[in-house]
Amino acid sequence: MDACVYLRRLGYHGALAPTVRTLRGLSRRHMLSVPFENLDIGRGRAIALDVERFVAKIVRERRGGFCY
């Protein structure tokens, strides 16, 4: 996964040092930028629990995440 592409998807422009403040900033941007969506369920698509599929859906396709 290209972290820079993910950060652009989130619109995150803060520090990247491994601190609690950074984690809070990243979590906030993720929550505000990646909405919940369940379109795959309505389309009859299987929910794939694999990192590459998550990245493709959320980052490249700019779709939302899901809760499981």
PQR file with spaces between the fields and no chain letter, atoms N, CA, C, O and H, PARSE charges and radii, in Angstrom:
ATOM       1  N    MET     1       0.843   -1.178    0.000 -0.4000 1.5000
ATOM       2  CA   MET     1       0.000    0.000    0.000 -0.0000 2.0000
ATOM       3  C    MET     1       0.885    1.237    0.000  0.5500 1.7000
ATOM       4  O    MET     1       1.876    1.303    0.727 -0.5500 1.4000
ATOM       5  N    ASP     2       0.526    2.198   -0.808 -0.4000 1.5000
ATOM       6  CA   ASP     2       1.239    3.461   -0.870 -0.0000 2.0000
ATOM       7  C    ASP     2       0.622    4.417    0.151  0.5500 1.7000
ATOM       8  O    ASP     2      -0.479    4.929   -0.053 -0.5500 1.4000
ATOM       9  H    ASP     2      -0.279    2.144   -1.399  0.4000 1.0000
ATOM      10  N    ALA     3       1.332    4.649    1.240 -0.4000 1.5000
ATOM      11  CA   ALA     3       0.800    5.483    2.319 -0.0000 2.0000
ATOM      12  C    ALA     3       0.494    6.900    1.847  0.5500 1.7000
ATOM      13  O    ALA     3      -0.453    7.515    2.338 -0.5500 1.4000
ATOM      14  H    ALA     3       2.226    4.233    1.406  0.4000 1.0000
ATOM      15  N    CYS     4       1.267    7.430    0.914 -0.4000 1.5000
ATOM      16  CA   CYS     4       1.034    8.792    0.415 -0.0000 2.0000
ATOM      17  C    CYS     4      -0.318    8.895   -0.291  0.5500 1.7000
ATOM      18  O    CYS     4      -1.016    9.899   -0.151 -0.5500 1.4000
ATOM      19  H    CYS     4       2.037    6.931    0.515  0.4000 1.0000
ATOM      20  N    VAL     5      -0.684    7.870   -1.040 -0.4000 1.5000
ATOM      21  CA   VAL     5      -1.977    7.858   -1.731 -0.0000 2.0000
ATOM      22  C    VAL     5      -3.107    7.825   -0.692  0.5500 1.7000
ATOM      23  O    VAL     5      -4.105    8.531   -0.838 -0.5500 1.4000
ATOM      24  H    VAL     5      -0.117    7.054   -1.153  0.4000 1.0000
ATOM      25  N    TYR     6      -2.953    7.015    0.341 -0.4000 1.5000
ATOM      26  CA   TYR     6      -3.949    6.942    1.408 -0.0000 2.0000
ATOM      27  C    TYR     6      -4.073    8.295    2.120  0.5500 1.7000
ATOM      28  O    TYR     6      -5.185    8.754    2.382 -0.5500 1.4000
ATOM      29  H    TYR     6      -2.142    6.441    0.459  0.4000 1.0000
ATOM      30  N    LEU     7      -2.960    8.925    2.429 -0.4000 1.5000
ATOM      31  CA   LEU     7      -3.000   10.218    3.112 -0.0000 2.0000
ATOM      32  C    LEU     7      -3.682   11.274    2.246  0.5500 1.7000
ATOM      33  O    LEU     7      -4.422   12.112    2.762 -0.5500 1.4000
ATOM      34  H    LEU     7      -2.057    8.553    2.216  0.4000 1.0000
ATOM      35  N    ARG     8      -3.442   11.242    0.947 -0.4000 1.5000
ATOM      36  CA   ARG     8      -4.134   12.158    0.030 -0.0000 2.0000
ATOM      37  C    ARG     8      -5.635   11.875    0.030  0.5500 1.7000
ATOM      38  O    ARG     8      -6.445   12.802    0.014 -0.5500 1.4000
ATOM      39  H    ARG     8      -2.841   10.562    0.529  0.4000 1.0000
ATOM      40  N    ARG     9      -6.000   10.603    0.048 -0.4000 1.5000
ATOM      41  CA   ARG     9      -7.426   10.223    0.092 -0.0000 2.0000
ATOM      42  C    ARG     9      -8.093   10.812    1.323  0.5500 1.7000
ATOM      43  O    ARG     9      -9.243   11.248    1.268 -0.5500 1.4000
ATOM      44  H    ARG     9      -5.342    9.850    0.060  0.4000 1.0000
ATOM      45  N    LEU    10      -7.367   10.822    2.432 -0.4000 1.5000
ATOM      46  CA   LEU    10      -7.907   11.358    3.675 -0.0000 2.0000
ATOM      47  C    LEU    10      -7.864   12.882    3.729  0.5500 1.7000
ATOM      48  O    LEU    10      -8.604   13.499    4.497 -0.5500 1.4000
ATOM      49  H    LEU    10      -6.433   10.468    2.476  0.4000 1.0000
ATOM      50  N    GLY    11      -7.011   13.482    2.927 -0.4000 1.5000
ATOM      51  CA   GLY    11      -6.810   14.923    3.024 -0.0000 2.0000
ATOM      52  C    GLY    11      -5.988   15.278    4.256  0.5500 1.7000
ATOM      53  O    GLY    11      -6.129   16.362    4.821 -0.5500 1.4000
ATOM      54  H    GLY    11      -6.411   12.981    2.304  0.4000 1.0000
ATOM      55  N    TYR    12      -5.131   14.352    4.662 -0.4000 1.5000
ATOM      56  CA   TYR    12      -4.312   14.556    5.868 -0.0000 2.0000
ATOM      57  C    TYR    12      -3.026   15.277    5.496  0.5500 1.7000
ATOM      58  O    TYR    12      -2.300   14.857    4.596 -0.5500 1.4000
ATOM      59  H    TYR    12      -5.017   13.470    4.203  0.4000 1.0000
ATOM      60  N    HIS    13      -2.753   16.378    6.208 -0.4000 1.5000
ATOM      61  CA   HIS    13      -1.544   17.162    5.942 -0.0000 2.0000
ATOM      62  C    HIS    13      -0.731   17.398    7.213  0.5500 1.7000
ATOM      63  O    HIS    13       0.130   18.277    7.243 -0.5500 1.4000
ATOM      64  H    HIS    13      -3.343   16.720    6.940  0.4000 1.0000
ATOM      65  N    GLY    14      -0.997   16.625    8.255 -0.4000 1.5000
ATOM      66  CA   GLY    14      -0.321   16.823    9.532 -0.0000 2.0000
ATOM      67  C    GLY    14       0.995   16.073    9.629  0.5500 1.7000
ATOM      68  O    GLY    14       1.503   15.527    8.649 -0.5500 1.4000
ATOM      69  H    GLY    14      -1.696   15.911    8.231  0.4000 1.0000
ATOM      70  N    ALA    15       1.527   16.064   10.831 -0.4000 1.5000
ATOM      71  CA   ALA    15       2.793   15.385   11.121 -0.0000 2.0000
ATOM      72  C    ALA    15       2.640   13.877   10.925  0.5500 1.7000
ATOM      73  O    ALA    15       1.536   13.336   10.994 -0.5500 1.4000
ATOM      74  H    ALA    15       1.115   16.508   11.627  0.4000 1.0000
ATOM      75  N    LEU    16       3.762   13.215   10.682 -0.4000 1.5000
ATOM      76  CA   LEU    16       3.747   11.760   10.512 -0.0000 2.0000
ATOM      77  C    LEU    16       4.546   11.036   11.589  0.5500 1.7000
ATOM      78  O    LEU    16       4.698    9.815   11.536 -0.5500 1.4000
ATOM      79  H    LEU    16       4.659   13.654   10.627  0.4000 1.0000
ATOM      80  N    ALA    17       5.054   11.777   12.557 -0.4000 1.5000
ATOM      81  CA   ALA    17       5.789   11.163   13.662 -0.0000 2.0000
ATOM      82  C    ALA    17       4.854   10.206   14.406  0.5500 1.7000
ATOM      83  O    ALA    17       3.668   10.502   14.559 -0.5500 1.4000
ATOM      84  H    ALA    17       4.931   12.768   12.600  0.4000 1.0000
ATOM      85  N    PRO    18       5.368    9.074   14.866 -0.5600 1.5000
ATOM      86  CA   PRO    18       4.515    8.094   15.555  0.2800 2.0000
ATOM      87  C    PRO    18       4.152    8.543   16.974  0.5500 1.7000
ATOM      88  O    PRO    18       4.733    8.085   17.958 -0.5500 1.4000
ATOM      89  N    THR    19       3.184    9.444   17.048 -0.4000 1.5000
ATOM      90  CA   THR    19       2.741    9.974   18.338 -0.0000 2.0000
ATOM      91  C    THR    19       1.238    9.792   18.475  0.5500 1.7000
ATOM      92  O    THR    19       0.545    9.491   17.503 -0.5500 1.4000
ATOM      93  H    THR    19       2.712    9.816   16.249  0.4000 1.0000
ATOM      94  N    VAL    20       0.749    9.976   19.679 -0.4000 1.5000
ATOM      95  CA   VAL    20      -0.689    9.906   19.928 -0.0000 2.0000
ATOM      96  C    VAL    20      -1.393   11.013   19.147  0.5500 1.7000
ATOM      97  O    VAL    20      -2.484   10.799   18.617 -0.5500 1.4000
ATOM      98  H    VAL    20       1.313   10.221   20.469  0.4000 1.0000
ATOM      99  N    ARG    21      -0.790   12.175   19.074 -0.4000 1.5000
ATOM     100  CA   ARG    21      -1.390   13.294   18.342 -0.0000 2.0000
ATOM     101  C    ARG    21      -1.561   12.942   16.853  0.5500 1.7000
ATOM     102  O    ARG    21      -2.594   13.243   16.255 -0.5500 1.4000
ATOM     103  H    ARG    21       0.096   12.349   19.504  0.4000 1.0000
ATOM     104  N    THR    22      -0.552   12.310   16.268 -0.4000 1.5000
ATOM     105  CA   THR    22      -0.638   11.896   14.867 -0.0000 2.0000
ATOM     106  C    THR    22      -1.743   10.865   14.689  0.5500 1.7000
ATOM     107  O    THR    22      -2.540   10.960   13.756 -0.5500 1.4000
ATOM     108  H    THR    22       0.287   12.065   16.753  0.4000 1.0000
ATOM     109  N    LEU    23      -1.793    9.890   15.573 -0.4000 1.5000
ATOM     110  CA   LEU    23      -2.831    8.860   15.503 -0.0000 2.0000
ATOM     111  C    LEU    23      -4.218    9.480   15.588  0.5500 1.7000
ATOM     112  O    LEU    23      -5.118    9.099   14.840 -0.5500 1.4000
ATOM     113  H    LEU    23      -1.146    9.813   16.331  0.4000 1.0000
ATOM     114  N    ARG    24      -4.389   10.423   16.487 -0.4000 1.5000
ATOM     115  CA   ARG    24      -5.682   11.111   16.603 -0.0000 2.0000
ATOM     116  C    ARG    24      -6.032   11.839   15.307  0.5500 1.7000
ATOM     117  O    ARG    24      -7.170   11.777   14.842 -0.5500 1.4000
ATOM     118  H    ARG    24      -3.657   10.732   17.095  0.4000 1.0000
ATOM     119  N    GLY    25      -5.050   12.526   14.731 -0.4000 1.5000
ATOM     120  CA   GLY    25      -5.280   13.262   13.490 -0.0000 2.0000
ATOM     121  C    GLY    25      -5.645   12.345   12.336  0.5500 1.7000
ATOM     122  O    GLY    25      -6.560   12.638   11.567 -0.5500 1.4000
ATOM     123  H    GLY    25      -4.126   12.577   15.109  0.4000 1.0000
ATOM     124  N    LEU    26      -4.928   11.233   12.214 -0.4000 1.5000
ATOM     125  CA   LEU    26      -5.214   10.268   11.157 -0.0000 2.0000
ATOM     126  C    LEU    26      -6.594    9.627   11.354  0.5500 1.7000
ATOM     127  O    LEU    26      -7.355    9.471   10.400 -0.5500 1.4000
ATOM     128  H    LEU    26      -4.185   10.994   12.838  0.4000 1.0000
ATOM     129  N    SER    27      -6.900    9.264   12.577 -0.4000 1.5000
ATOM     130  CA   SER    27      -8.203    8.655   12.874 -0.0000 2.0000
ATOM     131  C    SER    27      -9.337    9.621   12.554  0.5500 1.7000
ATOM     132  O    SER    27     -10.356    9.230   11.983 -0.5500 1.4000
ATOM     133  H    SER    27      -6.281    9.390   13.353  0.4000 1.0000
ATOM     134  N    ARG    28      -9.158   10.853   12.916 -0.4000 1.5000
ATOM     135  CA   ARG    28     -10.183   11.877   12.650 -0.0000 2.0000
ATOM     136  C    ARG    28     -10.387   12.046   11.146  0.5500 1.7000
ATOM     137  O    ARG    28     -11.525   12.056   10.674 -0.5500 1.4000
ATOM     138  H    ARG    28      -8.331   11.171   13.379  0.4000 1.0000
ATOM     139  N    ARG    29      -9.301   12.178   10.392 -0.4000 1.5000
ATOM     140  CA   ARG    29      -9.413   12.358    8.942 -0.0000 2.0000
ATOM     141  C    ARG    29     -10.047   11.124    8.292  0.5500 1.7000
ATOM     142  O    ARG    29     -10.829   11.252    7.350 -0.5500 1.4000
ATOM     143  H    ARG    29      -8.377   12.170   10.775  0.4000 1.0000
ATOM     144  N    HIS    30      -9.712    9.931    8.793 -0.4000 1.5000
ATOM     145  CA   HIS    30     -10.311    8.720    8.238 -0.0000 2.0000
ATOM     146  C    HIS    30     -11.821    8.729    8.482  0.5500 1.7000
ATOM     147  O    HIS    30     -12.601    8.461    7.568 -0.5500 1.4000
ATOM     148  H    HIS    30      -9.076    9.827    9.559  0.4000 1.0000
ATOM     149  N    MET    31     -12.227    9.034    9.700 -0.4000 1.5000
ATOM     150  CA   MET    31     -13.659    9.034   10.023 -0.0000 2.0000
ATOM     151  C    MET    31     -14.423   10.076    9.206  0.5500 1.7000
ATOM     152  O    MET    31     -15.573    9.847    8.832 -0.5500 1.4000
ATOM     153  H    MET    31     -11.593    9.252   10.442  0.4000 1.0000
ATOM     154  N    LEU    32     -13.790   11.216    8.928 -0.4000 1.5000
ATOM     155  CA   LEU    32     -14.462   12.279    8.181 -0.0000 2.0000
ATOM     156  C    LEU    32     -14.408   12.069    6.667  0.5500 1.7000
ATOM     157  O    LEU    32     -15.192   12.675    5.937 -0.5500 1.4000
ATOM     158  H    LEU    32     -12.856   11.401    9.232  0.4000 1.0000
ATOM     159  N    SER    33     -13.506   11.228    6.190 -0.4000 1.5000
ATOM     160  CA   SER    33     -13.293   11.070    4.750 -0.0000 2.0000
ATOM     161  C    SER    33     -13.788    9.755    4.173  0.5500 1.7000
ATOM     162  O    SER    33     -14.043    9.662    2.972 -0.5500 1.4000
ATOM     163  H    SER    33     -12.869   10.735    6.783  0.4000 1.0000
ATOM     164  N    VAL    34     -13.927    8.738    5.013 -0.4000 1.5000
ATOM     165  CA   VAL    34     -14.315    7.408    4.530 -0.0000 2.0000
ATOM     166  C    VAL    34     -15.627    7.034    5.207  0.5500 1.7000
ATOM     167  O    VAL    34     -15.628    6.510    6.321 -0.5500 1.4000
ATOM     168  H    VAL    34     -13.720    8.814    5.989  0.4000 1.0000
ATOM     169  N    PRO    35     -16.754    7.306    4.529 -0.5600 1.5000
ATOM     170  CA   PRO    35     -18.045    7.016    5.144  0.2800 2.0000
ATOM     171  C    PRO    35     -18.334    5.520    5.185  0.5500 1.7000
ATOM     172  O    PRO    35     -17.710    4.734    4.472 -0.5500 1.4000
ATOM     173  N    PHE    36     -19.276    5.146    6.018 -0.4000 1.5000
ATOM     174  CA   PHE    36     -19.778    3.773    6.015 -0.0000 2.0000
ATOM     175  C    PHE    36     -20.600    3.597    4.751  0.5500 1.7000
ATOM     176  O    PHE    36     -21.358    4.495    4.385 -0.5500 1.4000
ATOM     177  H    PHE    36     -19.783    5.785    6.597  0.4000 1.0000
ATOM     178  N    GLU    37     -20.471    2.473    4.083 -0.4000 1.5000
ATOM     179  CA   GLU    37     -21.350    2.141    2.969 -0.0000 2.0000
ATOM     180  C    GLU    37     -21.454    0.639    2.840  0.5500 1.7000
ATOM     181  O    GLU    37     -20.509   -0.091    3.138 -0.5500 1.4000
ATOM     182  H    GLU    37     -19.856    1.743    4.381  0.4000 1.0000
ATOM     183  N    ASN    38     -22.613    0.184    2.393 -0.4000 1.5000
ATOM     184  CA   ASN    38     -22.841   -1.255    2.266 -0.0000 2.0000
ATOM     185  C    ASN    38     -23.389   -1.608    0.882  0.5500 1.7000
ATOM     186  O    ASN    38     -24.231   -2.497    0.754 -0.5500 1.4000
ATOM     187  H    ASN    38     -23.381    0.778    2.151  0.4000 1.0000
ATOM     188  N    LEU    39     -22.914   -0.917   -0.146 -0.4000 1.5000
ATOM     189  CA   LEU    39     -23.413   -1.143   -1.507 -0.0000 2.0000
ATOM     190  C    LEU    39     -23.109   -2.548   -2.010  0.5500 1.7000
ATOM     191  O    LEU    39     -23.901   -3.116   -2.763 -0.5500 1.4000
ATOM     192  H    LEU    39     -22.230   -0.196   -0.042  0.4000 1.0000
ATOM     193  N    ASP    40     -21.976   -3.117   -1.608 -0.4000 1.5000
ATOM     194  CA   ASP    40     -21.626   -4.464   -2.061 -0.0000 2.0000
ATOM     195  C    ASP    40     -22.671   -5.481   -1.601  0.5500 1.7000
ATOM     196  O    ASP    40     -22.993   -6.412   -2.339 -0.5500 1.4000
ATOM     197  H    ASP    40     -21.333   -2.656   -0.997  0.4000 1.0000
ATOM     198  N    ILE    41     -23.193   -5.313   -0.408 -0.4000 1.5000
ATOM     199  CA   ILE    41     -24.203   -6.240    0.105 -0.0000 2.0000
ATOM     200  C    ILE    41     -25.450   -6.178   -0.777  0.5500 1.7000
ATOM     201  O    ILE    41     -25.995   -7.214   -1.159 -0.5500 1.4000
ATOM     202  H    ILE    41     -22.931   -4.556    0.192  0.4000 1.0000
ATOM     203  N    GLY    42     -25.898   -4.969   -1.097 -0.4000 1.5000
ATOM     204  CA   GLY    42     -27.062   -4.799   -1.955 -0.0000 2.0000
ATOM     205  C    GLY    42     -26.850   -5.331   -3.368  0.5500 1.7000
ATOM     206  O    GLY    42     -27.800   -5.739   -4.036 -0.5500 1.4000
ATOM     207  H    GLY    42     -25.455   -4.128   -0.787  0.4000 1.0000
ATOM     208  N    ARG    43     -25.619   -5.322   -3.809 -0.4000 1.5000
ATOM     209  CA   ARG    43     -25.288   -5.828   -5.144 -0.0000 2.0000
ATOM     210  C    ARG    43     -25.034   -7.338   -5.149  0.5500 1.7000
ATOM     211  O    ARG    43     -24.794   -7.932   -6.200 -0.5500 1.4000
ATOM     212  H    ARG    43     -24.847   -4.991   -3.267  0.4000 1.0000
ATOM     213  N    GLY    44     -25.089   -7.949   -3.966 -0.4000 1.5000
ATOM     214  CA   GLY    44     -24.859   -9.387   -3.864 -0.0000 2.0000
ATOM     215  C    GLY    44     -23.397   -9.787   -3.955  0.5500 1.7000
ATOM     216  O    GLY    44     -23.090  -10.955   -4.191 -0.5500 1.4000
ATOM     217  H    GLY    44     -25.283   -7.466   -3.112  0.4000 1.0000
ATOM     218  N    ARG    45     -22.489   -8.831   -3.771 -0.4000 1.5000
ATOM     219  CA   ARG    45     -21.057   -9.133   -3.807 -0.0000 2.0000
ATOM     220  C    ARG    45     -20.600   -9.669   -2.454  0.5500 1.7000
ATOM     221  O    ARG    45     -21.075   -9.225   -1.408 -0.5500 1.4000
ATOM     222  H    ARG    45     -22.739   -7.882   -3.579  0.4000 1.0000
ATOM     223  N    ALA    46     -19.703  -10.598   -2.484 -0.4000 1.5000
ATOM     224  CA   ALA    46     -19.139  -11.134   -1.238 -0.0000 2.0000
ATOM     225  C    ALA    46     -18.261  -10.074   -0.583  0.5500 1.7000
ATOM     226  O    ALA    46     -17.587   -9.299   -1.263 -0.5500 1.4000
ATOM     227  H    ALA    46     -19.317  -10.959   -3.333  0.4000 1.0000
ATOM     228  N    ILE    47     -18.279  -10.052    0.737 -0.4000 1.5000
ATOM     229  CA   ILE    47     -17.412   -9.143    1.485 -0.0000 2.0000
ATOM     230  C    ILE    47     -16.065   -9.820    1.645  0.5500 1.7000
ATOM     231  O    ILE    47     -15.950  -10.833    2.335 -0.5500 1.4000
ATOM     232  H    ILE    47     -18.826  -10.681    1.290  0.4000 1.0000
ATOM     233  N    ALA    48     -15.053   -9.265    1.014 -0.4000 1.5000
ATOM     234  CA   ALA    48     -13.702   -9.836    1.083 -0.0000 2.0000
ATOM     235  C    ALA    48     -12.930   -9.144    2.196  0.5500 1.7000
ATOM     236  O    ALA    48     -12.811   -7.919    2.206 -0.5500 1.4000
ATOM     237  H    ALA    48     -15.146   -8.442    0.454  0.4000 1.0000
ATOM     238  N    LEU    49     -12.414   -9.913    3.113 -0.4000 1.5000
ATOM     239  CA   LEU    49     -11.640   -9.357    4.230 -0.0000 2.0000
ATOM     240  C    LEU    49     -10.156   -9.481    3.928  0.5500 1.7000
ATOM     241  O    LEU    49      -9.429  -10.215    4.597 -0.5500 1.4000
ATOM     242  H    LEU    49     -12.510  -10.908    3.104  0.4000 1.0000
ATOM     243  N    ASP    50      -9.725   -8.759    2.919 -0.4000 1.5000
ATOM     244  CA   ASP    50      -8.313   -8.797    2.570 -0.0000 2.0000
ATOM     245  C    ASP    50      -7.806   -7.382    2.314  0.5500 1.7000
ATOM     246  O    ASP    50      -8.507   -6.549    1.739 -0.5500 1.4000
ATOM     247  H    ASP    50     -10.316   -8.163    2.376  0.4000 1.0000
ATOM     248  N    VAL    51      -6.598   -7.131    2.744 -0.4000 1.5000
ATOM     249  CA   VAL    51      -6.030   -5.782    2.740 -0.0000 2.0000
ATOM     250  C    VAL    51      -6.042   -5.159    1.350  0.5500 1.7000
ATOM     251  O    VAL    51      -6.407   -3.992    1.207 -0.5500 1.4000
ATOM     252  H    VAL    51      -6.029   -7.808    3.212  0.4000 1.0000
ATOM     253  N    GLU    52      -5.654   -5.904    0.331 -0.4000 1.5000
ATOM     254  CA   GLU    52      -5.618   -5.344   -1.030 -0.0000 2.0000
ATOM     255  C    GLU    52      -6.999   -4.899   -1.490  0.5500 1.7000
ATOM     256  O    GLU    52      -7.130   -3.870   -2.152 -0.5500 1.4000
ATOM     257  H    GLU    52      -5.357   -6.852    0.447  0.4000 1.0000
ATOM     258  N    ARG    53      -8.027   -5.663   -1.145 -0.4000 1.5000
ATOM     259  CA   ARG    53      -9.382   -5.275   -1.528 -0.0000 2.0000
ATOM     260  C    ARG    53      -9.829   -4.028   -0.775  0.5500 1.7000
ATOM     261  O    ARG    53     -10.493   -3.162   -1.346 -0.5500 1.4000
ATOM     262  H    ARG    53      -7.920   -6.499   -0.606  0.4000 1.0000
ATOM     263  N    PHE    54      -9.466   -3.929    0.513 -0.4000 1.5000
ATOM     264  CA   PHE    54      -9.782   -2.723    1.288 -0.0000 2.0000
ATOM     265  C    PHE    54      -9.143   -1.497    0.640  0.5500 1.7000
ATOM     266  O    PHE    54      -9.800   -0.472    0.454 -0.5500 1.4000
ATOM     267  H    PHE    54      -8.926   -4.631    0.977  0.4000 1.0000
ATOM     268  N    VAL    55      -7.872   -1.606    0.300 -0.4000 1.5000
ATOM     269  CA   VAL    55      -7.140   -0.484   -0.302 -0.0000 2.0000
ATOM     270  C    VAL    55      -7.784   -0.101   -1.633  0.5500 1.7000
ATOM     271  O    VAL    55      -8.008    1.080   -1.897 -0.5500 1.4000
ATOM     272  H    VAL    55      -7.339   -2.439    0.451  0.4000 1.0000
ATOM     273  N    ALA    56      -8.079   -1.084   -2.460 -0.4000 1.5000
ATOM     274  CA   ALA    56      -8.699   -0.804   -3.757 -0.0000 2.0000
ATOM     275  C    ALA    56     -10.027   -0.073   -3.575  0.5500 1.7000
ATOM     276  O    ALA    56     -10.281    0.931   -4.239 -0.5500 1.4000
ATOM     277  H    ALA    56      -7.897   -2.044   -2.245  0.4000 1.0000
ATOM     278  N    LYS    57     -10.866   -0.570   -2.686 -0.4000 1.5000
ATOM     279  CA   LYS    57     -12.194   -0.002   -2.484 -0.0000 2.0000
ATOM     280  C    LYS    57     -12.132    1.407   -1.896  0.5500 1.7000
ATOM     281  O    LYS    57     -12.763    2.328   -2.416 -0.5500 1.4000
ATOM     282  H    LYS    57     -10.660   -1.386   -2.146  0.4000 1.0000
ATOM     283  N    ILE    58     -11.383    1.572   -0.828 -0.4000 1.5000
ATOM     284  CA   ILE    58     -11.386    2.826   -0.088 -0.0000 2.0000
ATOM     285  C    ILE    58     -10.484    3.880   -0.712  0.5500 1.7000
ATOM     286  O    ILE    58     -10.857    5.052   -0.774 -0.5500 1.4000
ATOM     287  H    ILE    58     -10.871    0.824   -0.405  0.4000 1.0000
ATOM     288  N    VAL    59      -9.307    3.482   -1.173 -0.4000 1.5000
ATOM     289  CA   VAL    59      -8.346    4.461   -1.683 -0.0000 2.0000
ATOM     290  C    VAL    59      -8.516    4.687   -3.183  0.5500 1.7000
ATOM     291  O    VAL    59      -8.758    5.815   -3.612 -0.5500 1.4000
ATOM     292  H    VAL    59      -9.004    2.530   -1.122  0.4000 1.0000
ATOM     293  N    ARG    60      -8.392    3.633   -3.980 -0.4000 1.5000
ATOM     294  CA   ARG    60      -8.422    3.819   -5.432 -0.0000 2.0000
ATOM     295  C    ARG    60      -9.828    4.105   -5.965  0.5500 1.7000
ATOM     296  O    ARG    60      -9.992    4.951   -6.844 -0.5500 1.4000
ATOM     297  H    ARG    60      -8.195    2.717   -3.631  0.4000 1.0000
ATOM     298  N    GLU    61     -10.843    3.410   -5.444 -0.4000 1.5000
ATOM     299  CA   GLU    61     -12.211    3.612   -5.919 -0.0000 2.0000
ATOM     300  C    GLU    61     -12.929    4.732   -5.170  0.5500 1.7000
ATOM     301  O    GLU    61     -14.030    5.131   -5.551 -0.5500 1.4000
ATOM     302  H    GLU    61     -10.710    2.723   -4.729  0.4000 1.0000
ATOM     303  N    ARG    62     -12.302    5.242   -4.097 -0.4000 1.5000
ATOM     304  CA   ARG    62     -12.834    6.333   -3.275 -0.0000 2.0000
ATOM     305  C    ARG    62     -14.241    6.023   -2.733  0.5500 1.7000
ATOM     306  O    ARG    62     -15.113    6.890   -2.674 -0.5500 1.4000
ATOM     307  H    ARG    62     -11.408    4.917   -3.788  0.4000 1.0000
ATOM     308  N    ARG    63     -14.421    4.764   -2.343 -0.4000 1.5000
ATOM     309  CA   ARG    63     -15.687    4.339   -1.764 -0.0000 2.0000
ATOM     310  C    ARG    63     -15.553    4.317   -0.254  0.5500 1.7000
ATOM     311  O    ARG    63     -14.499    4.645    0.290 -0.5500 1.4000
ATOM     312  H    ARG    63     -13.712    4.060   -2.391  0.4000 1.0000
ATOM     313  N    GLY    64     -16.616    3.932    0.413 -0.4000 1.5000
ATOM     314  CA   GLY    64     -16.621    3.900    1.862 -0.0000 2.0000
ATOM     315  C    GLY    64     -16.182    2.553    2.413  0.5500 1.7000
ATOM     316  O    GLY    64     -15.981    1.585    1.680 -0.5500 1.4000
ATOM     317  H    GLY    64     -17.473    3.666   -0.029  0.4000 1.0000
ATOM     318  N    GLY    65     -16.042    2.530    3.720 -0.4000 1.5000
ATOM     319  CA   GLY    65     -15.676    1.305    4.416 -0.0000 2.0000
ATOM     320  C    GLY    65     -16.923    0.609    4.929  0.5500 1.7000
ATOM     321  O    GLY    65     -18.043    1.008    4.612 -0.5500 1.4000
ATOM     322  H    GLY    65     -16.205    3.317    4.315  0.4000 1.0000
ATOM     323  N    PHE    66     -16.727   -0.418    5.712 -0.4000 1.5000
ATOM     324  CA   PHE    66     -17.868   -1.127    6.278 -0.0000 2.0000
ATOM     325  C    PHE    66     -17.538   -1.590    7.681  0.5500 1.7000
ATOM     326  O    PHE    66     -16.380   -1.583    8.099 -0.5500 1.4000
ATOM     327  H    PHE    66     -15.817   -0.742    5.969  0.4000 1.0000
ATOM     328  N    CYS    67     -18.565   -1.991    8.397 -0.4000 1.5000
ATOM     329  CA   CYS    67     -18.417   -2.465    9.769 -0.0000 2.0000
ATOM     330  C    CYS    67     -18.679   -3.958    9.786  0.5500 1.7000
ATOM     331  O    CYS    67     -19.643   -4.430    9.183 -0.5500 1.4000
ATOM     332  H    CYS    67     -19.505   -1.997    8.058  0.4000 1.0000
ATOM     333  N    TYR    68     -17.837   -4.695   10.464 -0.4000 1.5000
ATOM     334  CA   TYR    68     -18.066   -6.140   10.556 -0.0000 2.0000
ATOM     335  C    TYR    68     -17.866   -6.620   11.960  0.5500 1.7000
ATOM     336  O    TYR    68     -18.016   -7.811   12.233 -0.5500 1.4000
ATOM     337  H    TYR    68     -17.053   -4.312   10.953  0.4000 1.0000
